[in-house]
Amino acid sequence: MLEIIEILKEKYGKISCELIHSEDYELMIAARLSARCKDDRVNVITKRLFRRYPTLHSFASADFSEVEEIIRPCGLSNTKARDIVAACQMLEVKFGGKLPSSIERLIELPGVGRKTANLILAEVFHEPAVICDVHCIRISNKLGLCRTKDPSKVERVLRAVLPPQESTGFCHRLVRFGKDVCRARNPKCGSCELVAHCDWVRME
């Protein structure tokens, strides 16, 4: 495991979340939009969205149909718009306008699951976190670190094998690695730095 961590650190160095945001609550919104949508597209949409709604209160009081229209290119716009407005309302009313600092409280927010909650803990509160997105799950299975596609089970396995101080960076690097090399379609196995550790290649 440590060798895999070091290979990815050497390849990508210091790395952070690719979702662009300036306010903590904006990260929550961007993460909700990223479900089944690429980060680069989300960043284009949030630029317009955050300009239209510059404060938490403006989101909390927004007409969700207008939010839906702006975020339509991200897909699932009806559900995402309702979650965004409802989550911002809950942040204002229940949490005093501040994101809570525990997974248990974060997942009370509409549209916030464990992946987003862990991302918030890592980026906002600088706590060690295991952020299980689709790249993380796919590559962890290929490397033989787990044998499940259940995000909560993958998270549990990775928490057990990752040094806490490496967990957030490891997950961010897996996302980049999944986009660059270990792609879902046409993975670049011939130039993969992790090929020696890959169960999937050995089984081919």
Contacts in CASP RR format, 6 or more apart in sequence:
PFRMAT RR
TARGET T0000
AUTHOR 0000-0000-0000
METHOD contacts of the structure
MODEL  1
MLEIIEILKEKYGKISCELIHSEDYELMIAARLSARCKDDRVNVITKRLF
RRYPTLHSFASADFSEVEEIIRPCGLSNTKARDIVAACQMLEVKFGGKLP
SSIERLIELPGVGRKTANLILAEVFHEPAVICDVHCIRISNKLGLCRTKD
PSKVERVLRAVLPPQESTGFCHRLVRFGKDVCRARNPKCGSCELVAHCDW
VRME
1 145 0 8 1.000
1 161 0 8 1.000
1 162 0 8 1.000
2 163 0 8 1.000
3 197 0 8 1.000
4 143 0 8 1.000
4 194 0 8 1.000
4 197 0 8 1.000
5 162 0 8 1.000
5 163 0 8 1.000
5 166 0 8 1.000
5 170 0 8 1.000
7 193 0 8 1.000
7 194 0 8 1.000
8 170 0 8 1.000
8 173 0 8 1.000
8 174 0 8 1.000
8 177 0 8 1.000
8 193 0 8 1.000
8 194 0 8 1.000
9 173 0 8 1.000
11 173 0 8 1.000
11 177 0 8 1.000
11 193 0 8 1.000
12 173 0 8 1.000
12 176 0 8 1.000
12 177 0 8 1.000
13 173 0 8 1.000
15 169 0 8 1.000
15 172 0 8 1.000
15 173 0 8 1.000
15 176 0 8 1.000
16 123 0 8 1.000
16 172 0 8 1.000
17 27 0 8 1.000
17 119 0 8 1.000
17 122 0 8 1.000
17 123 0 8 1.000
17 172 0 8 1.000
18 39 0 8 1.000
18 40 0 8 1.000
18 43 0 8 1.000
18 175 0 8 1.000
19 27 0 8 1.000
19 30 0 8 1.000
19 31 0 8 1.000
19 34 0 8 1.000
19 39 0 8 1.000
19 42 0 8 1.000
19 43 0 8 1.000
19 46 0 8 1.000
20 30 0 8 1.000
20 43 0 8 1.000
20 46 0 8 1.000
20 47 0 8 1.000
21 27 0 8 1.000
21 29 0 8 1.000
21 30 0 8 1.000
21 46 0 8 1.000
21 50 0 8 1.000
22 50 0 8 1.000
23 56 0 8 1.000
24 98 0 8 1.000
24 99 0 8 1.000
24 120 0 8 1.000
24 124 0 8 1.000
25 56 0 8 1.000
25 59 0 8 1.000
25 88 0 8 1.000
25 91 0 8 1.000
25 97 0 8 1.000
25 99 0 8 1.000
26 46 0 8 1.000
26 50 0 8 1.000
27 119 0 8 1.000
27 120 0 8 1.000
27 123 0 8 1.000
27 124 0 8 1.000
28 87 0 8 1.000
28 99 0 8 1.000
28 109 0 8 1.000
28 112 0 8 1.000
28 116 0 8 1.000
28 120 0 8 1.000
29 46 0 8 1.000
29 49 0 8 1.000
29 59 0 8 1.000
29 84 0 8 1.000
29 87 0 8 1.000
29 88 0 8 1.000
30 42 0 8 1.000
30 43 0 8 1.000
30 46 0 8 1.000
31 112 0 8 1.000
31 115 0 8 1.000
31 116 0 8 1.000
31 119 0 8 1.000
31 120 0 8 1.000
32 80 0 8 1.000
32 83 0 8 1.000
32 84 0 8 1.000
32 87 0 8 1.000
32 111 0 8 1.000
32 112 0 8 1.000
32 116 0 8 1.000
33 42 0 8 1.000
33 45 0 8 1.000
33 46 0 8 1.000
33 71 0 8 1.000
33 74 0 8 1.000
33 80 0 8 1.000
33 84 0 8 1.000
34 42 0 8 1.000
34 74 0 8 1.000
35 76 0 8 1.000
35 80 0 8 1.000
36 75 0 8 1.000
36 76 0 8 1.000
37 74 0 8 1.000
37 75 0 8 1.000
41 73 0 8 1.000
41 74 0 8 1.000
42 74 0 8 1.000
44 73 0 8 1.000
45 70 0 8 1.000
45 71 0 8 1.000
45 73 0 8 1.000
45 74 0 8 1.000
48 70 0 8 1.000
49 67 0 8 1.000
49 70 0 8 1.000
49 71 0 8 1.000
52 70 0 8 1.000
53 59 0 8 1.000
53 62 0 8 1.000
53 67 0 8 1.000
56 88 0 8 1.000
56 91 0 8 1.000
56 92 0 8 1.000
56 97 0 8 1.000
57 92 0 8 1.000
59 67 0 8 1.000
59 84 0 8 1.000
59 85 0 8 1.000
59 88 0 8 1.000
60 85 0 8 1.000
60 88 0 8 1.000
60 89 0 8 1.000
60 91 0 8 1.000
60 92 0 8 1.000
62 85 0 8 1.000
62 88 0 8 1.000
64 81 0 8 1.000
64 82 0 8 1.000
64 84 0 8 1.000
64 85 0 8 1.000
65 81 0 8 1.000
67 81 0 8 1.000
67 84 0 8 1.000
67 85 0 8 1.000
68 77 0 8 1.000
68 78 0 8 1.000
68 80 0 8 1.000
68 81 0 8 1.000
69 77 0 8 1.000
71 77 0 8 1.000
71 80 0 8 1.000
71 81 0 8 1.000
71 84 0 8 1.000
74 80 0 8 1.000
82 110 0 8 1.000
83 110 0 8 1.000
83 111 0 8 1.000
86 110 0 8 1.000
87 109 0 8 1.000
87 110 0 8 1.000
87 111 0 8 1.000
87 112 0 8 1.000
90 108 0 8 1.000
90 109 0 8 1.000
90 110 0 8 1.000
91 97 0 8 1.000
91 98 0 8 1.000
91 99 0 8 1.000
91 109 0 8 1.000
94 108 0 8 1.000
95 105 0 8 1.000
99 106 0 8 1.000
99 120 0 8 1.000
99 124 0 8 1.000
100 106 0 8 1.000
100 108 0 8 1.000
101 121 0 8 1.000
101 124 0 8 1.000
101 125 0 8 1.000
101 127 0 8 1.000
103 114 0 8 1.000
103 117 0 8 1.000
103 118 0 8 1.000
103 121 0 8 1.000
106 112 0 8 1.000
106 113 0 8 1.000
106 116 0 8 1.000
106 117 0 8 1.000
106 120 0 8 1.000
106 121 0 8 1.000
107 113 0 8 1.000
107 114 0 8 1.000
107 117 0 8 1.000
112 120 0 8 1.000
114 132 0 8 1.000
114 151 0 8 1.000
114 152 0 8 1.000
114 155 0 8 1.000
115 131 0 8 1.000
115 132 0 8 1.000
115 133 0 8 1.000
115 151 0 8 1.000
118 129 0 8 1.000
118 130 0 8 1.000
118 131 0 8 1.000
118 132 0 8 1.000
118 155 0 8 1.000
119 129 0 8 1.000
119 131 0 8 1.000
121 127 0 8 1.000
121 129 0 8 1.000
122 128 0 8 1.000
122 129 0 8 1.000
122 131 0 8 1.000
122 168 0 8 1.000
128 164 0 8 1.000
128 165 0 8 1.000
128 167 0 8 1.000
128 168 0 8 1.000
129 167 0 8 1.000
129 168 0 8 1.000
129 171 0 8 1.000
130 155 0 8 1.000
130 158 0 8 1.000
130 159 0 8 1.000
130 162 0 8 1.000
130 167 0 8 1.000
130 168 0 8 1.000
130 171 0 8 1.000
131 168 0 8 1.000
131 171 0 8 1.000
131 172 0 8 1.000
132 151 0 8 1.000
132 152 0 8 1.000
132 154 0 8 1.000
132 155 0 8 1.000
132 158 0 8 1.000
132 171 0 8 1.000
133 171 0 8 1.000
133 175 0 8 1.000
134 184 0 8 1.000
135 174 0 8 1.000
135 175 0 8 1.000
135 177 0 8 1.000
135 178 0 8 1.000
135 179 0 8 1.000
135 182 0 8 1.000
136 154 0 8 1.000
136 158 0 8 1.000
136 171 0 8 1.000
136 174 0 8 1.000
136 175 0 8 1.000
137 149 0 8 1.000
137 151 0 8 1.000
137 154 0 8 1.000
138 178 0 8 1.000
138 182 0 8 1.000
138 184 0 8 1.000
139 174 0 8 1.000
139 177 0 8 1.000
139 178 0 8 1.000
139 182 0 8 1.000
140 146 0 8 1.000
140 154 0 8 1.000
140 157 0 8 1.000
140 158 0 8 1.000
140 174 0 8 1.000
141 147 0 8 1.000
141 148 0 8 1.000
141 149 0 8 1.000
141 154 0 8 1.000
141 200 0 8 1.000
142 182 0 8 1.000
142 198 0 8 1.000
142 199 0 8 1.000
142 200 0 8 1.000
142 201 0 8 1.000
143 194 0 8 1.000
143 197 0 8 1.000
143 198 0 8 1.000
143 199 0 8 1.000
143 200 0 8 1.000
144 199 0 8 1.000
144 200 0 8 1.000
145 157 0 8 1.000
145 158 0 8 1.000
145 161 0 8 1.000
146 153 0 8 1.000
146 154 0 8 1.000
146 157 0 8 1.000
146 158 0 8 1.000
148 154 0 8 1.000
148 157 0 8 1.000
158 167 0 8 1.000
158 170 0 8 1.000
158 171 0 8 1.000
159 167 0 8 1.000
162 170 0 8 1.000
177 194 0 8 1.000
178 184 0 8 1.000
180 188 0 8 1.000
181 187 0 8 1.000
181 188 0 8 1.000
181 191 0 8 1.000
181 192 0 8 1.000
181 193 0 8 1.000
182 188 0 8 1.000
182 192 0 8 1.000
182 194 0 8 1.000
189 195 0 8 1.000
189 198 0 8 1.000
189 201 0 8 1.000
192 198 0 8 1.000
192 201 0 8 1.000
195 201 0 8 1.000
END
